[in-house]
């Protein structure tokens, strides 16, 4: 397991670790039959400086009718005597031509003394064929000061998020005591919903749009984040309607500008653009903005107590890894802080949004990354093909 020179960017040999072994995606790899029929590729282990690293994977002229490619990023510490350590993973449906065309982007945080490799395999087999594959590794940020300085825990608390005995619950979701749940008709009749919806400004025209914002306010209030002095950051232009709610609570909340390239799944926390929720456009129509840097903040100000996103989960899903994008967003959340992620749940085949199995997998992987996730509820959705869904997580 060779540690390569610490170049900022490099192209990796997809078959440089299992030299000569044939890939499950024909006719890639070598001529020797692999002892592991699942094997697709395995790069050499390479070393990076501590910081954010991005692996990108693209296939040339890949065609398949079935098969799921899973790519694991593994870490190996030379001289430790230990086997490789699992870091993160993404999946790609090889029969999805649009997903294959986008390729895979896999970000992670590297640590000193470790080397990293990408291992791809098809657990259930595939009939895929391709003319080639390219794997690129790039050091996005090295010696990231914000990432190296731990965030202090949040001072704000409320009703504690209980670790559920089961990930998925059978009870019908209610608005006043929110967990991870979809919009249901019953919630629209609860007084707590009308309490928050009536305070939105401007109030959205449809009940669905009102619920997306009201559930954010209810979750933060329930879990103790809507308190004077609490700091929050969010994504989703429509959430500007929450400005009077946060202001009345004495919170300091800002709206972040989404990354120019969502597929990169990387946020420059040393300087990211945002604006006040109640910002007024100037004569040119542009909103006054500001750059926020965790590096420049004092230890007691660094990080956010609460965080929300609307539509970012779909962008992560389209880019190949929802969990990586949401975990990247929540890297600035203080321990004990809460996040609410709004997205569409696809309840029918072919509908827009995240299907239920993906939501369940997302929750499991976030828990593995050091977050607690409020119990998932899917009851009483009704005949909709897709429905708004709020996933609530706490950084442990």
C-alpha positions as CSV (number, residue, x, y, z in Angstrom):
1,X,0.0,0.0,0.0
2,X,2.1,2.8,-1.3
3,X,1.6,6.4,-0.1
4,X,2.1,8.7,-3.1
5,X,3.5,12.2,-3.0
6,X,1.2,14.8,-1.6
7,X,0.2,16.5,-4.8
8,X,-2.7,18.9,-4.8
9,X,-4.4,17.1,-7.7
10,X,-3.7,13.8,-9.3
11,X,-5.2,11.2,-11.6
12,X,-5.3,7.7,-10.0
13,X,-4.9,4.4,-11.7
14,X,-8.3,2.7,-11.1
15,X,-6.7,-0.7,-11.2
16,X,-3.4,0.1,-9.5
17,X,-4.1,-1.9,-6.4
18,X,-5.5,-5.1,-7.8
19,X,-3.1,-5.2,-10.7
20,X,-4.1,-7.5,-13.5
21,X,-7.5,-8.4,-12.1
22,X,-10.5,-8.2,-14.5
23,X,-13.3,-5.8,-13.6
24,X,-17.0,-6.7,-13.3
25,X,-17.5,-3.9,-15.8
26,X,-16.2,-5.4,-18.9
27,X,-13.7,-5.2,-20.5
28,X,-12.0,-2.9,-17.9
29,X,-9.1,-4.0,-15.7
30,X,-6.7,-6.8,-16.5
31,X,-7.0,-10.2,-18.1
32,X,-6.8,-12.2,-14.9
33,X,-10.1,-13.4,-13.4
34,X,-10.6,-11.7,-10.0
35,X,-11.1,-13.9,-7.0
36,X,-13.8,-11.4,-6.0
37,X,-16.6,-11.4,-8.6
38,X,-17.9,-8.1,-7.2
39,X,-14.7,-6.3,-7.9
40,X,-14.9,-3.2,-10.3
41,X,-11.8,-1.2,-9.4
42,X,-9.4,-0.3,-6.5
43,X,-7.0,2.6,-6.7
44,X,-3.7,2.7,-4.9
45,X,-3.6,4.3,-1.5
46,X,-2.4,7.9,-1.6
47,X,-1.6,10.5,1.1
48,X,-3.0,14.0,1.5
49,X,-2.4,16.8,3.9
50,X,-5.0,17.2,6.6
51,X,-8.1,18.9,5.1
52,X,-10.9,18.4,2.6
53,X,-10.3,16.0,-0.3
54,X,-12.6,15.2,-3.3
55,X,-12.5,12.0,-5.4
56,X,-14.4,12.2,-8.7
57,X,-15.2,9.2,-10.9
58,X,-16.4,9.2,-14.5
59,X,-17.0,6.3,-16.9
60,X,-16.5,6.5,-20.7
61,X,-19.4,5.1,-22.8
62,X,-20.9,3.0,-20.0
63,X,-24.0,1.0,-20.7
64,X,-25.9,-1.3,-18.4
65,X,-29.4,-2.7,-17.9
66,X,-28.9,-3.5,-14.2
67,X,-26.4,-3.3,-11.4
68,X,-25.6,-1.0,-8.5
69,X,-22.0,0.3,-8.1
70,X,-20.9,1.0,-4.6
71,X,-17.7,3.0,-4.0
72,X,-16.1,3.0,-0.6
73,X,-13.4,5.4,0.4
74,X,-11.1,3.5,2.7
75,X,-8.2,4.8,4.9
76,X,-5.0,2.8,5.7
77,X,-2.4,3.9,8.2
78,X,1.0,2.5,7.2
79,X,2.8,0.7,9.9
80,X,-0.3,0.5,12.2
81,X,-0.8,-3.2,11.6
82,X,-4.5,-2.6,11.1
83,X,-6.6,-3.3,8.1
84,X,-8.1,-0.5,6.0
85,X,-10.7,1.6,7.7
86,X,-14.1,2.5,6.1
87,X,-14.5,6.3,5.7
88,X,-17.5,6.9,3.5
89,X,-19.4,5.6,0.5
90,X,-21.7,6.4,-2.4
91,X,-23.8,4.4,-4.8
92,X,-24.6,4.6,-8.5
93,X,-27.3,2.9,-10.4
94,X,-25.5,1.7,-13.5
95,X,-28.7,1.5,-15.5
96,X,-29.5,5.2,-14.9
97,X,-27.9,6.9,-17.9
98,X,-28.2,10.5,-16.5
99,X,-26.6,9.5,-13.2
100,X,-23.8,7.7,-14.9
101,X,-23.2,10.8,-17.1
102,X,-22.9,13.0,-14.0
103,X,-20.4,10.6,-12.4
104,X,-19.6,10.4,-8.7
105,X,-18.2,13.1,-6.4
106,X,-17.0,11.9,-3.0
107,X,-15.7,14.4,-0.5
108,X,-14.1,13.5,2.9
109,X,-11.8,14.9,5.5
110,X,-8.3,13.5,5.5
111,X,-6.1,13.2,8.6
112,X,-2.3,13.2,8.9
113,X,-0.5,9.9,8.6
114,X,-3.4,8.1,6.7
115,X,-3.5,7.1,3.1
116,X,-6.8,6.8,1.1
117,X,-8.1,4.7,-1.8
118,X,-11.4,4.2,-3.7
119,X,-12.8,0.7,-3.9
120,X,-15.7,0.0,-6.3
121,X,-17.8,-3.1,-6.4
122,X,-21.1,-4.5,-7.5
123,X,-22.6,-6.6,-4.8
124,X,-25.4,-8.1,-6.9
125,X,-23.6,-8.3,-10.2
126,X,-24.1,-6.2,-13.4
127,X,-24.0,-6.5,-17.2
128,X,-22.3,-3.2,-17.5
129,X,-19.8,-2.5,-20.2
130,X,-17.6,0.6,-20.6
131,X,-14.8,1.9,-22.7
132,X,-12.9,3.4,-19.8
133,X,-12.9,4.9,-16.3
134,X,-11.1,7.9,-14.8
135,X,-10.6,8.7,-11.1
136,X,-9.3,12.1,-10.0
137,X,-8.3,13.1,-6.5
138,X,-8.0,16.7,-5.5
139,X,-7.0,18.4,-2.2
140,X,-9.7,21.1,-1.9
141,X,-8.5,22.6,1.4
142,X,-5.3,21.8,3.3
143,X,-4.7,22.6,7.0
144,X,-8.3,23.9,7.3
145,X,-8.1,26.0,10.4
146,X,-11.9,25.9,10.9
147,X,-11.9,22.1,10.6
148,X,-9.0,21.7,13.0
149,X,-10.5,23.8,15.8
150,X,-13.4,22.0,17.5
151,X,-16.6,23.8,17.9
152,X,-17.9,24.5,21.4
153,X,-21.3,22.9,22.3
154,X,-24.4,24.9,21.9
155,X,-25.7,26.6,25.1
156,X,-29.3,26.2,23.9
157,X,-31.5,23.2,24.9
158,X,-35.1,22.2,24.9
159,X,-37.0,19.0,24.7
160,X,-34.3,16.4,24.1
161,X,-34.3,14.4,20.9
162,X,-34.8,10.8,22.1
163,X,-33.0,7.9,20.5
164,X,-35.9,5.8,19.2
165,X,-35.9,2.0,19.8
166,X,-36.7,1.7,16.1
167,X,-35.6,3.9,13.2
168,X,-39.1,3.9,11.6
169,X,-42.1,4.4,13.8
170,X,-45.7,3.4,13.1
171,X,-47.5,6.4,14.7
172,X,-49.1,9.1,12.6
173,X,-46.9,12.2,12.6
174,X,-48.1,15.3,14.5
175,X,-47.0,18.9,14.0
176,X,-46.7,20.0,17.6
177,X,-44.2,17.3,18.5
178,X,-42.2,16.9,15.3
179,X,-40.0,14.0,14.4
180,X,-38.7,13.2,10.9
181,X,-42.0,13.2,9.0
182,X,-44.0,14.1,5.9
183,X,-46.7,16.6,5.5
184,X,-50.1,15.1,6.3
185,X,-53.6,16.7,6.1
186,X,-54.1,16.3,9.9
187,X,-51.1,18.5,10.6
188,X,-52.6,21.4,8.7
189,X,-55.5,21.4,11.2
190,X,-53.3,21.7,14.3
191,X,-53.3,25.0,16.1
192,X,-49.5,25.0,16.2
193,X,-49.3,24.9,12.4
194,X,-51.6,27.9,12.1
195,X,-49.5,29.7,14.9
196,X,-46.4,29.6,12.7
197,X,-48.0,29.9,9.3
198,X,-49.7,33.1,10.3
199,X,-46.4,34.7,11.3
200,X,-44.6,34.0,8.0
201,X,-44.0,37.1,5.9
202,X,-44.9,36.9,3.1
203,X,-47.2,34.0,3.8
204,X,-46.9,31.4,1.0
205,X,-50.1,30.8,-1.0
206,X,-50.3,27.0,-0.7
207,X,-50.6,24.9,2.5
208,X,-47.6,22.8,1.3
209,X,-45.3,25.8,1.0
210,X,-46.5,27.1,4.4
211,X,-45.9,23.7,6.0
212,X,-42.3,23.6,4.7
213,X,-41.5,26.7,6.7
214,X,-43.7,26.2,9.7
215,X,-42.2,22.8,10.4
216,X,-38.8,24.4,10.6
217,X,-40.0,26.9,13.1
218,X,-41.8,24.3,15.2
219,X,-38.8,22.0,15.2
220,X,-36.4,24.6,16.4
221,X,-38.8,25.9,19.0
222,X,-39.5,22.4,20.3
223,X,-35.9,21.5,20.6
224,X,-34.8,24.8,22.2
225,X,-33.1,26.6,19.3
226,X,-35.5,29.6,19.0
227,X,-33.9,31.5,21.9
228,X,-32.3,35.0,22.2
229,X,-28.7,34.9,21.0
230,X,-29.0,31.6,19.1
231,X,-27.2,31.7,15.7
232,X,-28.4,29.8,12.6
233,X,-27.8,29.5,8.9
234,X,-29.9,28.0,6.2
235,X,-30.3,27.3,2.5
236,X,-33.5,27.9,0.4
237,X,-34.6,31.3,-0.9
238,X,-38.2,30.7,0.2
239,X,-37.1,30.6,3.9
240,X,-36.7,34.4,3.9
241,X,-40.4,34.3,5.0
242,X,-39.0,33.0,8.4
243,X,-37.3,36.3,9.1
244,X,-40.0,37.7,11.4
245,X,-40.1,34.5,13.4
246,X,-36.3,34.4,14.0
247,X,-36.3,38.2,14.7
248,X,-39.1,37.9,17.3
249,X,-37.2,35.1,19.0
250,X,-34.0,37.2,19.1
251,X,-32.1,34.8,16.9
252,X,-29.3,35.7,14.5
253,X,-30.0,33.8,11.3
254,X,-28.5,34.2,7.8
255,X,-29.3,32.7,4.4
256,X,-26.3,31.1,2.7
257,X,-25.7,31.1,-1.0
258,X,-25.8,27.6,-2.5
259,X,-22.5,26.3,-4.0
260,X,-22.0,27.2,-7.7
261,X,-21.4,23.5,-8.4
262,X,-23.6,21.3,-6.2
263,X,-21.8,18.2,-7.6
264,X,-18.6,19.3,-5.9
265,X,-20.3,18.8,-2.5
266,X,-17.9,21.2,-0.9
267,X,-18.6,24.4,1.0
268,X,-15.8,26.9,1.6
269,X,-16.4,27.5,5.3
270,X,-13.4,29.9,5.5
271,X,-15.4,32.3,3.4
272,X,-18.9,31.6,2.3
273,X,-21.4,34.1,1.0
274,X,-24.7,34.8,2.8
275,X,-27.2,37.5,3.4
276,X,-29.7,38.5,6.1
277,X,-33.1,36.9,5.9
278,X,-34.8,40.2,5.7
279,X,-32.3,41.8,3.2
280,X,-33.8,44.3,0.8
281,X,-32.6,44.3,-2.8
282,X,-30.6,47.4,-3.9
283,X,-31.3,49.6,-6.9
284,X,-29.6,47.0,-9.2
285,X,-31.8,44.2,-7.8
286,X,-28.9,42.5,-6.0
287,X,-29.2,41.6,-2.3
288,X,-26.6,43.0,0.0
289,X,-24.4,40.1,1.2
290,X,-21.5,39.3,3.4
291,X,-18.7,36.8,3.7
292,X,-18.7,34.7,6.9
293,X,-15.5,33.0,8.0
294,X,-15.3,30.5,10.8
295,X,-11.6,31.0,10.8
296,X,-12.0,34.7,11.7
297,X,-14.5,34.1,14.5
298,X,-13.6,33.8,18.1
299,X,-14.0,30.3,19.7
300,X,-17.2,31.3,21.5
301,X,-18.7,32.6,18.3
302,X,-17.5,29.9,15.9
303,X,-20.2,27.7,14.4
304,X,-24.0,27.7,14.5
305,X,-26.6,26.5,17.0
306,X,-29.2,25.5,14.3
307,X,-29.2,24.9,10.6
308,X,-31.8,24.2,7.9
309,X,-32.0,23.5,4.2
310,X,-34.7,23.4,1.6
311,X,-34.0,21.4,-1.6
312,X,-30.3,20.7,-0.8
313,X,-31.0,17.0,-0.2
314,X,-32.3,16.7,-3.7
315,X,-29.1,18.3,-5.1
316,X,-27.0,15.9,-3.1
317,X,-29.2,13.0,-4.3
318,X,-28.7,14.1,-7.9
319,X,-24.9,14.4,-7.4
320,X,-24.7,10.9,-6.1
321,X,-24.5,11.3,-2.3
322,X,-27.1,13.1,-0.1
323,X,-25.3,12.1,3.1
324,X,-22.0,13.7,2.0
325,X,-23.6,17.0,1.2
326,X,-25.8,17.2,4.3
327,X,-22.9,16.2,6.5
328,X,-20.8,18.9,4.8
329,X,-23.4,21.5,5.6
330,X,-23.7,20.3,9.2
331,X,-19.9,20.5,9.7
332,X,-20.4,24.0,11.1
333,X,-23.2,22.9,13.5
334,X,-22.2,23.1,17.1
335,X,-22.4,19.9,19.1
336,X,-25.9,19.6,20.5
337,X,-27.2,21.8,17.7
338,X,-30.2,20.9,15.5
339,X,-30.7,20.7,11.7
340,X,-33.9,20.4,9.7
341,X,-33.6,19.3,6.1
342,X,-36.7,19.8,3.8
343,X,-37.0,17.7,0.6
344,X,-39.6,15.9,-1.4
345,X,-40.3,12.3,-0.6
346,X,-41.1,10.3,-3.7
347,X,-44.0,7.9,-2.8
348,X,-44.6,6.6,-6.4
349,X,-42.2,5.1,-8.9
350,X,-40.7,7.8,-11.1
351,X,-41.8,10.7,-8.9
352,X,-39.5,13.6,-8.1
353,X,-37.7,13.5,-4.8
354,X,-36.0,10.9,-2.6
355,X,-37.6,7.5,-2.4
356,X,-38.3,6.0,1.1
357,X,-35.3,3.5,1.0
358,X,-33.0,6.4,0.3
359,X,-34.3,8.4,3.2
360,X,-33.9,5.4,5.5
361,X,-30.3,4.8,4.2
362,X,-29.6,8.5,4.7
363,X,-30.7,8.4,8.3
364,X,-28.6,5.3,9.0
365,X,-25.5,6.9,7.5
366,X,-26.0,10.2,9.3
367,X,-26.2,8.2,12.6
368,X,-22.9,6.6,11.6
369,X,-21.4,10.0,11.0
370,X,-22.1,11.2,14.6
371,X,-25.7,12.6,14.3
372,X,-28.9,11.6,16.1
373,X,-31.9,11.4,13.8
374,X,-35.5,11.9,14.9
375,X,-37.5,8.8,14.3
376,X,-38.8,8.4,10.7
377,X,-42.6,8.4,10.1
378,X,-44.2,7.6,6.8
379,X,-47.9,7.1,7.9
380,X,-50.9,8.9,6.5
381,X,-49.3,10.3,3.4
382,X,-52.3,9.7,1.3
383,X,-52.4,9.2,-2.5
384,X,-49.7,11.8,-3.4
385,X,-46.9,10.8,-5.7
386,X,-44.5,13.1,-3.8
387,X,-44.9,15.0,-0.5
388,X,-42.7,17.4,1.5
389,X,-40.7,15.7,4.2
390,X,-38.7,17.2,7.1
391,X,-35.7,15.2,8.5
392,X,-34.6,16.4,11.9
393,X,-31.0,15.7,13.1
394,X,-28.9,16.6,16.1
395,X,-25.1,16.9,16.1
396,X,-23.8,14.7,18.9
